[in-house]
Amino acid sequence: MAFYKDETIEEVRSRNDIVDVVGSVVKLKRSGSNYFGLCPFHSEKTGSFSVSRQKQMYYCFGCGKGGNVISFVMEYENYSFQEAVKYLADRAGMKLPEPEESPEEKKAQGFRNDVLSCLKSAAVFYYRRLYSPEGKRAYEYLKKRGLKDETIKSFGLGFSGKGHAEAVTYLREQGFDDKVITAAGLCNISEKYGMTDRFFNRVMFPIMDINNKVIGFGGRVMGDGEPKYLNTAETIVFDKSHNMYGLNVARRSRKPYRIVCEGYMDVISMHQAGFTEAVASLGTAFTPGHANLLRRYTSDVRLTYDSDKAGQNAAMRAIPICASYGIRTKIIHMDPYKDPDEFIKALGSEEFQKRIDEAENSLFFEFEYMKRDRDMSDPEDRTGFQNDVAKRLAAIDDELARDNYIGAAAARYMIKEDILRRAVAVYREKNEAAPDVPDTMTYEEKSPKQKKTDGGGYDKAERYLLTWIADDRRVYDAVKQYLEPEDFSEGVTKELAVALYDGYERGDPSLAGIMTRFAENENASEAAALVNAHLDAVETESDRAKALTDLVIKVKKHALERMKDADDGRDPLKKAMEEKKALKQLKDIRISI
Ligand SMILES: [Zn+2]
């Protein structure tokens, strides 16, 4: 992976004042030495989002998000680290050096770039074709489907000609090597005909990755040819289980949820109607790769799969996959229409927004699905259904959620609540999984950072001490002879300790600079919280010294215990002696600042 040098990143960071960057998207008011505004990452009525010009950091006291200017841009724009650095460099008028790469990387990167530019040229070719006499029928088809010219343009829709090697010929003329055209997935090769176009007589949908690069195509045949839809096969740039159609636009949506639908046309018509949060999987079922991609942007997915049997089956498969990535799912009902495209055409976007808002909890969708082929007036079918419901409820691990769902299901399906409750308890005891539901399924809402419970207060001591170290160089100077970064517990505390020690040793512990280390790290907000925490003022010098001494002893003791318990292959006797000696030394330390 190519990367920028640390100095470059630090320069980009320091040339973008955080108050200016945040202030361009959040209305900030000055209060004391900080600025406050409404948090852009959670909804609130009073501003608990603070920005410090002095520290060059932001922190939200409401939702706990925090970091430096790079992590702000990543979070706000849904950018990757590299993209955020690039964006900020542009903003500051800096020209970034090329990211560093090894020669092999350069070579592979070169070929990859050739493939990408070949795909881009092909997209241009197809787009122009749409407006040629040959493409008239395809253009009319798109207009008949209700697409505006600007929509056709923004999605770069096109038409592949009727000849058998038109695109190949064009691309060769553009200077692309046969190897590149083949690797781009744009041709078929046969002994008889040589290289021919993979796509012909099709409306072309360029597929873009999240950086707006064309990585493949979907093509819908004009007329009755087979298959109706044809996609680019997997290539070095196109991996359909890790990309989603429309995500290049949808990722920037400010809606708290994303809509997942079945096809290209659904995405396009939703975007045209203003629902730019819609994406589709690319001619494949929803995969774990898709869930992993989506969770970068949301933990709330609304499914609008076709109301036919195939669509409902697809939704049933997507629900547990999302759940296993901590994504909640809801189902948007479109009846009496088949898909979002039809729905919006018939009833308009306001009605569609209502359906989005009324989206049904996917658990009830599952129950309805279980009911589908059963006759509820038949006692046997009814019993079977109720048992399936009980089994499914039994699979919910969170007790409160389970209890609520039991009540709701009992009311909805007119099952006696106490009977249902007992049935659920029996299934839980048997530990039977629900039918067709993987056991990864859970309906509890995962809070992003659940603090571990902390038995001896060590965790709190470590955190407090780090906050103090970050705040005051003198504390670092006094503490460093007693504590190594390794004395802090694994995780965010140790990472932050390493970063702070390193920063002080280099002379300039720029906290905002340190935060860059955490930008791509799940501990980013927690680290920011630590260095932004407010320290209760300790008044007298002797109180300060005592507090600091206590903290150091507490942290060191815990470190020694960990060392003793660690299965590190060292002689236990030797370890015990070392510990004893270290503990004795601890008794004598007196730290003052
Ligand atoms: Zn917030």
Boltz pocket constraint, residues with backbone or C-beta under 6 A from the ligand:
constraints:
  - pocket:
      binder: B
      contacts: [[A, 39], [A, 40], [A, 41], [A, 42], [A, 49], [A, 60], [A, 61], [A, 62], [A, 63], [A, 64], [A, 65]]
      max_distance: 6.0
